[in-house]
Amino acid sequence: MDKLRITGGQKLHGNITISGAKNAALPILCASLLTADDIQLHNVPRLRDIDTACKLLAQLGVTAQVDGENITLNAGQITSLEAPYELVKTMRASILVLGPLLARFGEARVSLPGGCAIGQRPVDQHIKGLRAMGATIELEHGFVVAKAKRLKGASIRTDMVTVTGTENLLMAAALAEGETILENAAQEPEIVDLAELLIKMGARISGHGTERIVIQGVEKLHGATHSIIPDRIETGTFLCAVGATGGELMLHNTAATTMQSTLDKLRKSGIDIECGDNWIRGRMTQRPQAVSFSTAEHPGFPTDMQAQLMALNCMANGTAVIVENIFENRFMHVQELIRLGAKIETEGHTAHVKGVNQLFGARVMATDLRASASLVIAGLAAQGDTIIDRIYHLDRGYDRMENKLAAVGAHIERLRQESL
Ligand code: UD1
């Protein structure tokens, strides 16, 4: 397994181009199942999760032509309606094939994702919504087995706000008979991006980006071309990095309008942030100030930025109180940050972070995707060498992160398995 070695203490200066959003690209790749025509995608990030999604789609019979950040998919010749355990277990978002397969082919078998490092994460709401649209759904031998002649529009209120749940139901409703109303829908920019692709494919959707989405089902969808929105979590991660090290980063191909709550908190930490149409400049000339925050559904502060902003708080002036409201077990980075000298105490969903003057390099282990990013941020600011093990988590969701950081002055290198 590859590791990262970071020699901390270098200020970051320069330009970084932000990649397309992982969490927009994954549902959009799955939306290709809704039509027999070509779906041409641009600005697709190069990530392990994207490779996994392409493997899963290939298993179903979808062809994919990949040319760097451009992918053309065609689901004209589907050969299987089953998403196997081996792929679903490595990526929970595989559940996103359920809605499209069921809506277009009347049947789907998707392995249950099972438990996951950051909490229980069940898919009961996906199932509840599809049942309301007339599907019969059984759980058999660890698979969700869904059948429906043609889904029928329904009024669905999920018990909690769920991002992939909203996406699954949105895709299913696009091909259902009649009107579907999704209440308590997720409002994330990635949902809006998916809806915009579906509209280009001929779907009739309104209200996306609000908590009430209305879909008039159509009989058939057609091909489309779409460019994935920029990754707001990658953008926020680099801003935390410059906040931790000091310096100035110019982030290109990003969208400040999708991440106001993150930018508000980062400004409070002392980062001087300036935004344009498709760029954000972050400049840090002081020790960070502690900033307290609670995670919430969009437009609140994203749980996917919690670990990174916690890392910044570890070296801040003052004490921050951090409340994680979305996932029950998302503080696994705490123990690793403590290895670097951080002072953190947790109690249930709350962490108290008392900033220290200096973190010190150590060997640490990545436990999940965003936890890995928090260790990179802490390592960049720490004195001495930090070695991060299990960075396959990082590769799932960050597009060549160490290259982007090295180009702006970080001392960071990948230690390949064979060189260890
Ligand atoms: C998505 C994101 C992930 C992000 C999360 C919250 C993708 C591919 N992943 O994950 O990066 O951290 O949103 O912003 O977009 N829940 C249920 N039953 C369900 C569905 C969800 O109880 O059927 C619960 C979950 O356990 C969790 C909460 O609802 O506590 C929110 O989960 P959800 O929004 O569904 O997360 P994901 O879509 O899996």
Boltz pocket constraint, residues with backbone or C-beta under 6 A from the ligand:
constraints:
  - pocket:
      binder: B
      contacts: [[A, 22], [A, 23], [A, 26], [A, 92], [A, 93], [A, 119], [A, 120], [A, 121], [A, 122], [A, 123], [A, 124], [A, 125], [A, 126], [A, 127], [A, 160], [A, 161], [A, 162], [A, 163], [A, 164], [A, 165], [A, 303], [A, 304], [A, 325], [A, 326], [A, 327], [A, 328]]
      max_distance: 6.0
